[in-house]
Amino acid sequence: MTSFSFNFCDSKTTGLHFAGGEIDNSGKSVVAKLLAEWIPDCALFDAGKDGSLRQLFQSKCSAVKPPDRGDLDWLGGGLELLRRGQSVVVDLPGGRSGEIARWAASNSIGSAAAESGWGVFLWWVCDGSVESKSALQQSLELAGGELVHILARNLHFENYWSSDRSKWEWCGEDWFLERVESGNLKSIDLPKLTAGHMNWVSRSGVTFLDALSVKDAAGNFEFYAKTRSAVYRFARDSFDRLSGCSA
């Protein structure tokens, strides 16, 4: 990957990053995958429905599956890693973001993070649905002062060539703009990658960065040049947007 350039996370910045949202199949694991590649030497807690990230990142991140719903004692392990100076990425399954918001509010996690110099972020991955919008509003009401919510608008679910953004009109509503102004809410557009390229990388069981250089037994690139180029642009643009929203 020597010919590729990426804007990785500043390794001096320690953060706890939740990839969540209340709707299944909205792209949470894709964002968790990007975060795990973007943050050097992070720990990964994989609570995703299929646990695929544990296998994918076993050589890079310490991946731990959290216990059953309602038991958040495992977060103590994540906080201990933060105290040691290691960033943590948590891939949440659908329906668990509300628990994280309640945990953050009841433990005043925002104050603790500010005192210790950490960043605590809830990356709210969203396909633009009304259900996800309502859940985001509820999460902000509960823990807007404790967690920095980052809306990751997943454009992967839109027609690849479409520029219609009508489904995101609620991002211009007063409640949204007020939260942005207060610093409790930020937003990014997750770059598009065609379904064909995304599925190809997923079926191959490699990370986005590995897809740029992985070779078969004969020494040939596993992915065609056009696919590698598309994945590179996706990873590069995603890392740039993650970097611009996590400060």
N, C-alpha and C positions, 0 to 999 in steps of 0.2 A: 504493500500500500504506500510505497515511498513516493509515488507520483500524485497521491491524493492529499489534500489539505483540509483539516477540520478544526472548527472552533470548539475545542473540548471545554468542559467545566473547569473553572479555576480550582485546582486541587487544594488551595488554601481555604476555600469556602466549605464549611461542614454543614450538611443539610439532611433533614429527614423529608423524604419525598414520597407521598402517597399517590399512586395512580388509581383514581377511582371514578365515581359517578354511579348513578343508581340503575342504569339500564345495561343489561347484558348485551354482548356483541356490539359494543359501541367503539371498540378499539382501545380499551384500557391496557391490554397486554402489549399492544404495539407501542404505546407510549412508555410503558414500563421497560420494554426492550430497548427503546431509544435512550431512556434515562440511564439504564444499566451500562450502555455502551458509551454514553456521553460523559459519565462521571468516573474518573479514574479510581480504581481500587475500592469501589463501593461494596457494601454488603447488600444482598438481595433477599428479601423475604417474599417468597412466592406463595400467595394465597389464591392464585387464579384457579378457575374451575377445573382445568385439566392439568395444572402443574407443569406445563411444558417448559417454563423458563428455568426450572430447577435443573433439568437435563441440559438445556442450552448453555447455561452459564456456570456449570459445575466447576470448571477450571478457573473462572475469574472471580466469582462472587460466592460467598457463603450463603446458601439458599435454605431457608427454613420455612416449613409450612406452619402457619399459625393454628392454634387449637380451634375448637368449635366456636360457633357464634356465641357472643356474649362474654367470652373469656378473653380479655385483652392483656393478660399478664405477660404474654410474649413481647409486648411492646417495651417492657422493662429491659429486655435484651437489646432492643434497638437503641434505647436511650443510653445504655451502657457503652455501646459502640460509638455513639455520638460523643460521649464524654472522653473517649480515647482518641477522638479526632477522625473517626471514619464516617463517611456519609452512608446513608441507608436509603434504599429504594424498596417500597412495599407495593406489590401488585395485588390490589384488592378485587375480590369478586363482586358482582353486582349486589347491591343491597347492603353493603357494609360501610359505605361512606358516612352514613348517619351515625353509626357507632363511633367512628373515629372523631366526628365532630363533637359528640357528647363527651368522649374521653378528653379531648382537647379543652373543652369548656370547663369540665369538672376539675381538671388538674391545672388550670391556668397555664397551659403549655406555652402560650405566647410569651408570658412574662419570664418563664424559665429559659426559653430560647433566647430572648433578648439579653438576659443577664449573662448567658454563656456564650453569646455570639454565634448561635446556630441560626439556620433558616429552617422553617417548617412549612411545607407546601403541600396543598391538596390539588393535584392536577386533575381537574374535573373534565373528563373526556366525554364529549357530547356529540350526538348526531343531529342536534337541532330540534329534537322532539319536545313537545309540551311537557311530558312527564319529567324529562331530565331538567328542564328549565325550572319547574316547580320545586323539584328536590334540591336544586342549587340554591334557590331562594331560601328554603328552609335551613339548609346547611349554613348559609351566610348569617341568617338570623341567630342561629344557635352558637356558632363559633367563628363569626367573621372577624372578631378581634383577636382570635387565638391562632388561626391558620390563615396563611395567605392562599386564597383560592385562585387557581389559574385555569380559566376556561380554555380547553384545547378543542377548538372546533374542527371536527374530523371531516375534512373535505373528501376523504376517500369514498364516502357514501353518496356523493353527488355525481351526476354525470360528468365524466372526465373533461369534456369540452365545454361544459356549461359555466356561465358566469352569473347565473341567477342566485342571488343571496337572500331571497325573500324569507326563507325559513329562519334566518337569523335576525329578523327585524327586531325581536325583543331585546337584542343587545343595545338598542338605542333608547330603551325605556328608562324612565327616571331612576327606578331602583338600581338598575345596572350601572348607570353613569355615576350615581352617588357613591356606590361601592368602589368604583374605579377611582374616583376623586379622593376617597378616604384612604386608598392604598390597600384595602382588603381584598380587592379583586383585580386581576389582570387577565389578559386574553391573548391567545395566539391562534393563527390558522395552521393546522397541521398540514404540511404539503401533501399534494396528491401523488400517489403511486398507482399505476394501473393495476387492476385486479389480477391480471395475468402475471405481472412481475411480483406482486405481493404474494400470490399463491405459490409461485415458483420458489421463492426464497423460503417460505414457510414449509413447504413439502420437503425441501432439501435439508431442513433442520440445522441451518446456520444462522449466525447473526448477520445484520446488515453489513457490518464492516468485513466479516469473513467472506461474504459473498463477492467482495471485490477481488479477492486473491486466491480463493480455494481452488485446488486443482485435483484432477482425478489421478488414478494410479499411473496413467501414462504421462502425467505431467502437463496435461491440457487443462485450460480453465474450465471449470464446471459450468460457468455462465457465459453466454455470448457477450460480445463487446457492448451491444446496445442495452442489454439487461444490466451489465455492470455500470454503464454510464447512467442509466435511469436510477439505479439504487444509490450510486454516489451522489447524484443531485438531491435525491430524497434525504439521505443522511446528512449531507452538508447543510441543506436549507433547514432541516429539522433542528440540528445542533445550533445553528445561528439563532433560531427563534427561541429555543430553550434557554440559551445564554442571555438573550435580551429580556427574559421574563423572570429570572430567578434571583436577581440581585436584591 
